[in-house]
């Protein structure tokens, strides 16, 4: 009996087990409402290159007609004010001040998905890959992951579970942005994460047929609503909100250990990690301690080396310790 159970478990798609952050109205979500004070700026330019309404029938024409690229500029407009990318189309946005890499998410992408009326765990989401560039020529993609089943095609008006996708541009519904942390993009000598001038959104062709499908960073076929053969099909880009840019965050706090050599780093400790009651900081000559949430917002500043975090929302935080003339940053999980 046990052997049979193990065989059956092995046959169950991995999507059943994998879980990422849930929908915008669920505990543990990473969704950011457009009104969040974390946003300091919005995209100021957009160039769209829409793909076909149906990649398997290109003669039907391109998507995006009547949905201009200018819709992406500025604050999100919600359901109607979007730019539709079609199958495999793309849009590249620019900013008044370059995005920079700071603790937590650095920008967020807005789409216009909506919940299934019969099952609010399932959402109509047209997915898109996200790429960044510091020169407008060389683009680097966030490692997106989809654990949505690929045995059956998600229909043109079908829905998927946001908890089964990660690092796609349209994980959340209208007016809620999907945050992106530049730390998740692999380092490359052609990418300056302190000077991101362009963000590109590339529509996922959600077809599971081998001749048309697209793949995530782990080689999984990505399954999302398809076909959608009309002008407003594909990823519907609404806006790109900036959380960290050079104008507002000119001085990086740096990754763990930045600004200290290995011997000096051993002189600083932040514990316990994960924490649920208190966090203790052990360092000589502490000048100040700052606590940032995952979006990079400063939530606490103190000189005390014992911090009560029992009232904080569970999640990832960054503890920045300034001691003497040095600074040390540590990621901490609060439960």
C-alpha positions, 0 to 999 in steps of 0.5 A: 500500500505504501509503495502504491501511495509513493507511486501515485504521489510521484505522478502528481504534477509538482504544481500541486506542491509548489507555492509562492506568495498568494493573491492580493487579498490573502495573508502573506501576499506581496501585492502592492496597491498603487496608493502605497507610499513606497512608490516614489515615481512612475514610468515617464515613457513607453514604446510598445511592440505588440505581437499577433492576436493569435500566434497560431494564426498571424494573418488575423493581425496584431494586438494592441489596436486602440490601446496606445503605449501612452496608457502605461505612463504615470499612475495606473488607470485600472481595467481600461487604461492599459497597453495590450501586448498580444502573443509574445509582444513587448513594451519597454518603459523608461523613467525620469530617474534611473531605478537603483538596487536597495533593500527589498523590492525596487519597482512594481509592475501593474496589470489588470487581472481579476478574480474568478467569481466562483473561486476567488483563489483563481484569477484571470492573469495574462502573464509577462516576463520582466527584463531590465537594462542599464543601457537600453541595449542589453536586457536581463530577465528576472528568473520567473517560475510557473508551477501551473499544470501543463496537462490541460490548456488554460482556456481563453477565459481560464484562470490560474492560482497566483500562488503557483507563479513567481516573478511574472509581471501580472501576478496580481489584479488591477491596481495591485503591483507585482514587486521586483527585487533587482537582487534576483537578477543574476549579476552581469558585467553588462548590467549596472543595478544602480542605474536601471534605465529601462524595464521591458515586459514581454508577453508570455505565449501561454500555449502549451503546444510545443511549437508555440509555447514559452518556458520559465527559468527552470524549463517549465512550459508556462500555461496561461489563458490562450488563445485570446484572439482579440485586440486587447489580448496578451499581457495588459501592461498598466503601469510601472511604479518605482520604489527606489530610484537614484533621486530619492535613494542616492546612497545604497545601504548595501548587501550583507557585509558591504563596506567591511572585510571578513574579519570586521564582519565577524564583529557584527551579529544579528540574532536570532534569525528567524525571529519572533520576539526580539532581535539582538544586535551585537556590535561595538560602537553602535551609532544607529540601527535601521529596520527596513521592510521588504519594499525598502521602507524604513519601519524603525530607527533606533540606537537600542541593540535589543528590538522587540519585533513581536508586533511586526508583520511576518516576512523578510526585513533588513537590519542595517547597523551603523557602527563606528564608520562602518555599515553592515546590513543583514536580512532577517525573517520575522515570524 
